[in-house]
Amino acid sequence: MSGSKVRLVMAQLSFWVGDIQGNLSRIRQACEHSAERYQAEWVVFPELSLTGYPPEDLLFRSSLPDSIQQALDELCRTLPPDMHVVVGYPEYTNGTIYNAAAIILNGSIIERYRKQLLPNYNVFDEKRYFSEGDAPCIIESHGIRFAITICEDIWSEKPARQAAAQGANWIININASPYHIKKLHERESVLTQRCQENNIPVIYVNMVGGQDELVFDGQSMICTKDSGIIWRAPAFEEGLFLVTISPDGNTIDVSHEHTPALSEEASVYSAITLGIRDYVQRNRFKGVVLGLSGGIDSALTLALAVDALGPDKVEAVMMPSRYTSGMSLEDARTQAQWLGIHYDCLSVEKPFEAMLDVLSPRFTDYPADVTEENLQSRCRGVLLMGLSNKFNLMVLTTGNKSEMAVGYATLYGDMIGGFAPLKDLDKTRVFKLARYRNTLGRVIPDRVLDRPPSAELRADQRDTDSLPPYEVLDPILELYVEENLSESEICARGFDLSAVQQVIRLIQRNEYKRRQAPPGVKITRRAFGRDWRLPITAIY
């Protein structure tokens, strides 16, 4: 049927990695809803929606190809009639795997598209799994020629030019594009460039949801040559969004209002809460428990956890030692009361004394040092893991990126846990995010925001006893870790040589700690974890 409007639904949804049947059910439900509510002729799902993204080495499991084929067969049998459905899936052909899209219509796959550009940088490792496609895919519907592309394809000139050469009127780009702070601006710039180069509008459909370190932020978009980004879906929310395209392909109507971009603090906060929620729920924990110290890191972690899961699924434990200040005790109790969570105070003095007693024959004639400080932290770790085991609560680690970078954390102590919400937030951003959270409703006491940071593992301790001030440390970390600059390049930015050398030395010495740290949400361009692959043992 030509000459009539095309009603296309952008399915910005969350898909669980490996849950083929669950993802299949979500796809079918979305198609049925789109047919009933919108009378949609097209429904477009994100990249690898059948498997979730990234499936990683699950792709090598011998049973996966059959599961994928069975799911595609079921979709062909059960989807509404006269509906084009674009589904991302891994295509297994003659011993080769492609990152592919199937276009299903009236009981059969009428076309397949194979992703041409395979990202192999930062968190992406697609060349380990997939082979490259080389051909465009054009589907004509109601007189409009739609080209299908997948994620990275839109970041390069070639696939869009292929589509234009084949007479495409529109490009549909399906994505599993993870969040970081500058990513939305980068996407919008690329989409605008592709539109202008080829005079073809782009429908950009992105996944949403948390997967280990990655969070997919949605923010699906429509971009045109003359106007740039004309519509954007909400960030970090699922939804089915109807786009109506006129027969000439030039007039566009969207059923939902355009969503303004979030502020940096709002987007970071939303990303971390979504990451916590999906990680805890998908790993089947009843809730979380964390150590609440009266400091800024644990205070922010607690607020994030409550916002992600609700107060009934969050427990906090203050574990004072002889060095814990009265202010810390008061502020921890106050925040717990404000947030309405279950709160305990369990002293580590007895287990700490017991450990000192057991070790005293070996420690005789040796002065107290960082060893005794770390024993206190490890006592706390044992208590938290005991609560975790008994009550099926995931331990949230409260350390930040600044600490993880330079090793200012105790292995098997405050580093224990299942998930680290602040892992990619340096201390400067921790303070910014805590203040942002208080603008939504005061949940962190003012003294926690104003006091000098301290681990409180010895008398009158301050973080600056061991580290440069955070206003010096954090910019150096950003330049070295995220921008990959050398010592001389960082110094050329105006930083003191001795401070730069100290920070780089600490980063290099503590790779063994970071390799044993729990995962956490990726926020910056380069996070510790799958983004950061340095040898533990190296002289460089």
Secondary structure by P-SEA (a helix, b strand, c coil): cccbbbbbbbccccccccaaaaaaaaaaaaaaaaaacccccbbbbcccccccccccccccccaaaaaaaaaaaaaaacccccbbbbbbbbbbcccbbbbbbbbbcccccccccccccccccccccccccbbbbcbbbbbbcccbbbbbbcccccccccaaaaaaaacccbbbbbbbcccccaaaaaaaaaaaaaaaaccccccccccccccccbbbbcccccccccccccccccccccbbbbbbbcccccbbbbcccccccccaaaaaaaaaaaaaaaaaaaaccccccccccccaaaaaaaaaaaaacccccbbbbbbbcccccaaaaaaaaaaaaaaccbbbbbbaaaaaaaaaaaaccccccccccaaaaaaaaaaaaaaaaaaaaacbbbbbbcccaaaaaaccccccccccccccccccccaaaaaaaaaaaaaacccccccccccccccccccccccccccccaaaaaaaaaacccccccaaaaaaacccaaaaaaaaaaaaacaaaaaabbbbbbcccccccccbbbbccccc
